[in-house]
Amino acid sequence: MVIGCPWCGARFDAVMDSPAGNRIYTEDCPVCCQPIEFCITTDACNNLTRITVRRENE
């Protein structure tokens, strides 16, 4: 999945595993190395419904 960094605007491929339920995790941008918070939302069948990225601690 292509993600846009909320810090520098760089676009990069982010690998998402199959999450079990909703979760939040942090990954550094491969370009500017700033922390990006990924918020993953799934439905009752654990199908991915939404991914939100934002600056960590925002």
N, C-alpha and C positions, 0 to 999 in steps of 0.2 A: 504494500500500500504506500502511495506517495504522500508524504507529510511535508508541510511547510513549517519551518522553524519560526516560532513566535518572537525570537530574538533577532536573528539576522535575515530571515526571509528565505534562506536556502531551502531548496526542495530536495528530499532524499527518500530513498526506499526504507520503510520501517517494516520489520518482520514481526507479525503478530501471531502468537501461538493461539490455540483454541482455548480461550479463557472459560473457566467454570464460574459463571456468575459475574457480577459487576466487580470491577477492581480499578485501582489507581496505581500507577507505577511511574518511576522517573528514569529517563534515559537521556544521555548527553547528546547534543547535536554533533554530528561528525564533522561539521565545518567550523563552528565557532566554539564548540565545547561547553556551551551553556546548558544547564539542566532544563529539560522539557518534561512537563507532567502530562502523562497520557491518562485520560479517563475513559474506560471502556465499559459500555453498557450492553447487556445481553437480555434476551427475552427469556421466558420460562423454559424454553427448549435449548438454552445456551447458544442461540444464534446471535451473532453480532448485530446489534441494531444501531450503535452510534459510537464514534470515537471523537473525543474532543482533546485538543492539545492546547496547552497554555504555559506561560512562564511559571516555573516553580515558585511557590509562595505568593501567588497572585490572588 
